[in-house]
Amino acid sequence: MSTTPRRILLSLTVGLTLALMISWVDLPLRGSIYQMMIRLRGPIQPAKNIALLITADQNSAKEVSLHTRTWLSDVRTVLHALQSKPPNVVYFDFEISPDEKRFLGLKDLNFPTYSRELDFTKEGDVFLLPFVRSPEFLPQKNASQSMSPDPFMLGTEPSQLLRSIAPQELTYLLNHGPQVLNITGPSGTYPRIPLSATQSDPKRLQQLADKIVLIAPPLEETRSRLGQLPFYPKTGIAGWDETEVVANIIDTVIHKRGIRQAPEEVSFLITALVAASSVWVLFSTPPLMGILSVVLISFLLVVTALLAIHMFFFLDILPPFLAIVFAYYFLIPYRLIVEYKGRWRYQQENRLLAEVETLKNNFMSLVTHNLKTPIARIEGIVETLLASKGSTEEEWKNGLSRLLHSTEDLNRLVTRILNLARVERPEYQLQVTNRDLNQIVEKVIENHEPLAQEKDITLHVDLEPLFPINMEPELIQESIANLVENGIKYTPTGGEVLIKTEEVGEHIHFSVSDTGPGIPEEEESKIFSKFYRGAEVKNKGIRGSGLGLYLVKYFIELHGGSIQFENRPEGGSRFTLSLLRKK
């Protein structure tokens, strides 16, 4: 599967998973989201047929008491004065006793009047839009099933009034619920007419004609629950502010402006799409573009919610925002890990390419120099012998001897390359036989004595009697020959080389110690690399292929053994082969 379909599948899977997880959680901040959306929407045009008649000015509110009710005489005067141009209906946003109703002369009025009812257990009563600390939706159509006094409930439901003036709208509300109260605007949105002003200015009474008049109680009290409503402060004069909430309730019902919650399926789909989009952006764009894309998704989400609130739908955008947060919180570390692995892989590939390039250069150097040198010597010796007409037998013997040494060098190099190609094949298997290691060591020493004599190097041989071990003799001999040759090659003229075998526990050790310059510390980790040759060795012009120690390590490990290296405290280096002896 290509990258794009895989990312699409991953995005959809994570999106659906996050949407399912979030849908299982009952999020407590739905009310706060509703308030935010209403505030972002701003105030809307209130109903023009609703007015508030307040029983006291704010400055004199402290001097007025709801309990003494001395102001009811002023209310009675205003009510009877309204009969010339009566209002549509009058609603007292407080309880009125039977004696107070007789005092007010409500039966003699030519317009209907209603008062607040707080009997929450009355059968058949409709309590409109209970609004608690977090906006809750109308739970049941039958109020008797659930309505009981709640400390956070605004006890201002004008149920009798609504059944009287808007029965069809109330039925519509109950049949199309649940709906949330649509707050028109902040405190003071609806006209407020002081009771004292109507007595001093008869024209103010005319403003109440043909309207729904709400009479607010003169109660001053701080109510934090008003702060749970959009636009309303947490403290204030509760008397007329709570009455204005009643005005919003009436406005919501008679104009069918109740806000319905979007179906759960729609919310789930939006959450899944937002989560899938966030995951897609996270894995498909650079970090900066990803941040900008998330900001754009969030902006579109808020704009969509605002458009929905204008169409009287409440779209809870908290789950989609949580999906964005969860997607980035959990997946950004994953992306960082993926990117880190990618960079690490890229670095490893670059390092491998650099090593391959080094191997190629070393191999080319091997071919162009180490192969060319013995071939050139052979060619020169042959040309010299052929051009020499009066050569003696001794001169011919010397020439042929030098020719033999050159062909041996050439054969040794070719053999190493062929051995390398042979043993690195996956199908290669050791051809083991039971042999005495000391016999192989003695043969190698015999072959390298002429080279040691040329440099006046003393070979010290200390061979402990050993049991035969299983090995492939050709590879072990090649390994021992490499170490002995290196010991002689890197030991200065007149130096010494110690060749030793010993049995230690279950292993047989073969070591070569020289009195050369040793190996620099920075090159110790590279000496067993293929085609590697130290800078100091190259500068001194010491011939070599860079394959010797690599092959030794490779051959010994094929036999289940190991090779150790150390610089000797007295100078020079020591290489030790360790092979498991035959049990």
N, C-alpha and C positions, 0 to 999 in steps of 0.2 A: 504494500500500500504506500502511495506517495505521501509526501509531507502534508500537502494541503488537505486531502480527505481525512488524514489522521487527526489533524488539528481541528477540523470541523467536528468530527466524531467526539474528540476529547472535550471541546467547548460545549457541545450539546449535552454530553453526559454529566459534566460538572454542573452546568446550568440547571438541569433537572434535579440533580442531587441536592444542590443548595436550596432550590425552591421547595423541595419536599421537606428538607430539614427545618427551614424557616416556617413553613406552613404548620408544622406540628407544635410550634411554640406560640403561646398566647402572649403577644407583645403588649406591654402595659402603656406604651407611649402613643397609642392611637389618638387619644384626646389632644395631646400636644401637637401632633401632625395636623389634626383638624384645625386647631387654633392658628397654626402657622399658615395654613392655606387660606383661611378666612382673612387673616391680616394681610397676606400678600395680595389677595383679591381686592381688598379695600372695601369701604362702605358702598352700599347700593342705595338706590332711591327708595325711601320708606313709603308705606301706604299713606296717602294724603287724608284718609278718612279716619285717622286715629289721632287723638290728642290726649295729653295728660293734664289733669287738674290737680295741682299740688296744694296741700292744705297749709303750707307755711313756706316762707322764703328761707334760703339757706342761712341768712344772718340771724333769723329769729327762730330757727328750728330747735335750738336748745331750750327755748322757753315753752315749747309746745310738747304736750305729752299725749301718747296714744291712749293712755289709761284714763286720764281725767276727761278727755273728749269734750272740753268746753267749746271747741271749735265746730262741733256738729250743728250749732245754731246757724253759723255762717254757711255751712254746707246746705242746710235746709233753705235758707234764703236764696242761694244761687240756684238750687234745683227748681224751686217754684218760679224763679225769674226766667228759667229756660223754657217754660211752657209756651211762651209766645213764639219762639223759634226752637223747637225741641231738637235734641240730638237723636241720633239713631238708637242708641242704647247707652246706659250708664252702668259702669262696673265699679263696685267698691272693692279695692284691693286690700280688704281687711274684713274681719268677721263683724257682723252687726247682729246685736241681740234683738228679740221681738219688741222690746220696749223702745229700742233706738229706731227700729223701723216705723213704729207708730209715731214717735217724736218727729221723724223726718217726713212723715206723711207720704210714704212711698205709694200707697194705694191711690192717692189722689192725683198722681202724676199721669200725664198723657203720653209717656214713653216708658219702655220697660227698664227695669233695674235689676242688677244681679250683684251678689256679694261673694267673697271668697268662701269656698267650701273646703273644709279640712277633714271630712269624714272619709278616711281612706278605705273603709270596709264596706261602704255602701254598695249594694248589688247594682251592677249595670253602669256604674260610673265610669267615665272614660278619662283617664289621666294622660294628658297629651305630653308626649316627648319628655319622659323623665331624663333629667340632665344632671349627672353626678360628676364627681371630680374629673374622671376621664369620660369623655362623651360616650354614653352608652346608647344603644338603639332600642326602640320600643320592643320589649321582649314578648309580650302577649297582647292580644287584642282585648281580652277580658281582664279588666283591671282588678277584679276581685281575686284573681289567681296569684297576683304578685305584689300589688301595691301596698306598701306599709311605710310608715314614717321613716325617712332616711336622713341622717344628719347632713348629708350633702345634697339632698334633693331641694330644689327651689319650690317651695310650697305655694306656687302661684298659678296652678293649672285652672284656667277659667272654663271648666268642663260644661257647666250649665249654659254659660254664655255662648259657647261655641255650638252646642247642640241647638241653640235657639236661632242664632243669626247665620250659621253656616253648616246646616245639616248635611248637605250634599258633599261639601268640601271635606267635612270630617269623615264621612263614609269613604270618600276617595283616599284619604290619608290611611285609614285603617286597612283598606283593601290593597294599597300599594306600599305598605310599610315594609321594613322599618325605615323611618326617616329621622333625620337629626335637625334640631332647631337651627334655622338660618338667621344668624345675628345680622341685622341690617347695618348697624354701625355702632360707634361708641356712645357713651352716655350723653344724652342731650340730642340724639338724632330726631326724636319725635318732638313736636311742639309741646312746650311746657307753659301752662298758664297758671300763675299764682292765684289762689282763692281771693286774696285781698285785692288784686288788680281787677277782678270781675265786679267787685262791689263799687270800686271807685270809677271804673270806666265801663259803661254798659256795652260799648262796642266790642269789648273783649268777649262778651257773652255770645255775640254773633259768630265768633270764630268756632264755637262749639256746635253750631247748628248742623244737623244731618251727619254727625260724626259719632264714632265710637269713643265715648269719653271714659277714661280711666282715672279714678280718683285715688291718688297715692296717699298712704298714711304718713303722718308727721313723725316718723320714728327715725331717730339718728342712732346708727349702730354700725360698727365696722364689721364687715363680712368678708372673710378671705375667700369664701366660695364664689363671690362675684368675680374674683380674679381668675377663676377657671373658665370664664367665658371670654371669647375673643373681644378685644377692644376695651374690656372693663378692667379698671384697676382693682387691686386686692383690697383696698380700703376705700371708704366713701360713705355718703349718706344712703343707707340701704333702703329707706322708705321709697323714694321715687326711682332709684336705680332698679330696685326689684320690680317695681310697677312697669318700668320700661321693658324689662324682660318679658312681662306679660304681653306688652304691645308687640314684641317680636314674635311671640307665640301666635297671637291672633293674626298678625301679618302673614306668618308662615302658612297658616291653615287656609285663610280666606283667599290668598293668592296662589295657593298650591306651589309654594316655593320651598317645601321641605327638601332637604338634601339627603338623597339615597346613597347608601354605600354601594360601591361597585361590587358585582358578584365575586365570590371567592375564586371562581375559575379565571376571571379576568386578572385579578391580582396575582394569582399563581402564574399565569402565562407571562405577564409583564416581568415578574421576578425571574422566571426562567430565562427569558430573552435578555434581560439586563445582565444576568450572571454569565450566560453564554457569550454575550458580546464582550464582557470584561475579560473573560478567559481568552477569547480570540485575540483581543487587543494585546493582552499581556504576552502572548507567545508569538505574535506576528509583527510587532512593531518595535522600534527602538524605545528605550526608556522614556525619553522626553515626549515622543509622540504618544506613548502609552498614557502618560499623565494628562496630556492635552485631550486625548480621546475620552478618558474617564471624566474630566471636567465637562466635556461636551455631552456625554451620556447623562451626567447628573443634571446639567442644565435642561436638556430635553425632557428629563423625567419631571422636573419641577414645572416646566411649561405645560406638559401634558396634564399634570394634576391641577394646574390653574385653569386650563381650558375645561377640565371636567367639573370643577367647582362652579364655573360660570354656567354650566349646563345642569347644575343641581345634582352632581354626582361627586361623592367623596371617594377619591382614589388614595388609599393608604400607601404612601411611597416609602414608608419605613422598611418593609421587607426588601424591596429592590436595592435600597441603600445598604442594608445589611449584607445583601448578596455581593455588592461591590466590595465592601470592606472585607468580608470573609474571603472572597476570591483573591484579593491582593495580599491579605495577611498570610494566607496559607500557600499561595502559589508563587509569590515573589521569591521566597527562599528557595523554592523548587527551581524556579528559573535561574536564580543565581548559581545553584548547584549545577544545573545543566550547562550554563555558560562557562562555569569554572572547568567542568569536565571537557567542554569543547576547547577552551584555551589550553588546558593541560594536554589534550590529545594533539592539538596543533603544535605545541611546543615539543612534544615527543616526536611527532613526525618531522619537525624541523631538525631536531637533534639526530634522528635516524638518517635523514637526508645528508646532514653534515658528516655523519660517520661513514655513510656510503660513499660520499664524495672523497673523504680521506682514504678509504679503502681503495677506491678507484685510482687515486693519485699514487698511493703506495704500490699498488699492483703495476701501474704503468712504469713507475720507477724501477720496480723489480724486473720487469720485462726488458726495459730499455737499457738498464745498467747492469744488473746482476747476470742477466743472460748474455748480454752483448760482450761483457768483459771476457769471460772464458772463451767465447767464440772468436773474439778478436785475437786472443792469445794463441789459440789453436791455429788460426789463419796465419799469424805472424811466424810461428814456429815452422809450419809447413813451408811457407814461402822462403824462409831462411835456409832450410835444409835443401830445398830444391835449387836455390840459387848458388849454394856453396858446392863448387865442382871438386875442390880438393879437400873436402872434409875428411877428417880421420874417423876411425871407428868410435873413438872415445867421444868425439863431438856429436856423432850421430846418437850414441847412447844417451848423452845428456839432453839432447833435443827431444828424443823420444820420451825420456823420463818427464821432462817438463810438459810435453804433450799429454802424457798420461795423467799428470796431476790436474791439468786444465779440464780434461774430459771427466775426471772424477768430480771436480767442482760443479761442472755442468750437470752431470748425472745426479749429484746430490740435490741440486736445486729442483730439477725436473721431478725427482722422486718425491720431494716434499709436496710439490704442487699436486702430483698425482695421488699421493696418500690423502691429502686434504680433500680432494674431490671424491675419493673413494669412501672414506669413513663418514663424510657428512651426508651421504645418501640415507634417506629414511629407512630403506630396506636393508641397510648394512648390518651384519651380525659378526661378532668376534669368532675367529677360528682358533679356539684355545687348545693348548696342549700343556702337559706338565713338564716344566723346565726349571733348571737351577739358575737363579738370577746371577750368581757369581760367574758362571761360565760366559754369560752374555757380557758382563762387565769386563772380564779379562779380554774378550775378543775386541771390544770397543777400545780398551786401553792400548792393545797391540796396534790397532789401526791408527791411533792418534799419537803414538810415540814419535814418529818422524816430525809432526807438527810441533810437538813440545821441544824436541831437540833443536829445531830451527830457531826457536826463541830462547833457548837455554833455560827452559822451565823444568823444574823438578817435579815429577809426579810421585806423590806419596799414596800408596795403596794399602788400605786396611780392610780386608774382606773377612768377615766373620763367617764361619760355617753356617750354611742355611739349609732349611728344608726346601724341596722343590715347590713351586706354586703354579697355579693355572694361569696361563697368559697366552697372548698372541705374540710369539717371539719377535716378529718383524717390527711390530709397533713399539714394544718395550725397548728393543735395541735402538730404534730410531730416537726414542725419548732419551735414553741414557747417552747416546752419541751427541745429541744436541747439547745436553748439559756439560759434558766433558769438553766438547769443542768450544762452547762459550767460555768455560773456565780458562782454557788455554788462550783463547782469542783475546779476552779482556784483561788477562794478567800481564803486567809489564815484563819486559825481558829480564831474565834472572830471577823471576818470582817462583812461587810454589803453588801447587794445586793438590788438595787432599781429596782422595776418592775413598768413600767408606760405605760398607754395608753392615747392618746389624739387625738383630731380631729383638723387637720390643713388644712384649705381650702377644697379641694376636696379629701383629703386623710386622712386615719386613721393611726396613728403611734403607734407602740408597741416597747418599748425599754427596754433593760436590762443593768444596769450599775453595775459594781463590783468594789471592792477595791483591786483587785489582782495586779500582777506585770506588767500587760499590755503585749503588743506584740512588740517584737523588730522590728525596722524599716525595716531591711533587709528581714523580713518574712511577712510583711504586704501584699505584692502582691501575696503570696502563700497560705494564710490561707483558701481560698475558693476552693483550688484544691482538687481533689479526692484523698483520702488516705493520705493527707499530715498532718504530725504532726511535730511541732517545736522541735528543738534539746533540748532546755531547758526543755520542757515538758517531753520528753523521759528520760532525765537524772534524773528528780525528781520522775520518776516511776508512774506518773499519768496515769491511765488507760484511753484508748480511742481507737476509730476505725479509726479516720481520715476521717470519712464520714459525721459527724454532720453538719459542716458549709457548706460543699458542697451540702448536701441535702437541707439545709435551703435556700440557694441561688437558687437552682434549683426549689424548690417548689414555692417560692415567685415569681420568674420570670414567672413560668407557669400561675400564677394568674395575670400577668401584673404589678406586683409590683417591688420593689427593696429593697436592704439591704445595709446599710451604716455602716462603722466601724470607730471608732476614739479612740485614747488613751486620757484619761481624764487628764487635767492639774494637778488635785489634786491626780492622781494616779489611776490605773486600766483602764478598757476599757469599751466602750459603743457600743452595737450593736442595730441598729434601723431598724425595718421592716416598710415599707410604702406600704399600700394597698389602692386602689381606693375605696372610699365608695359608697354605693348604692345611686343613684340619685332619 
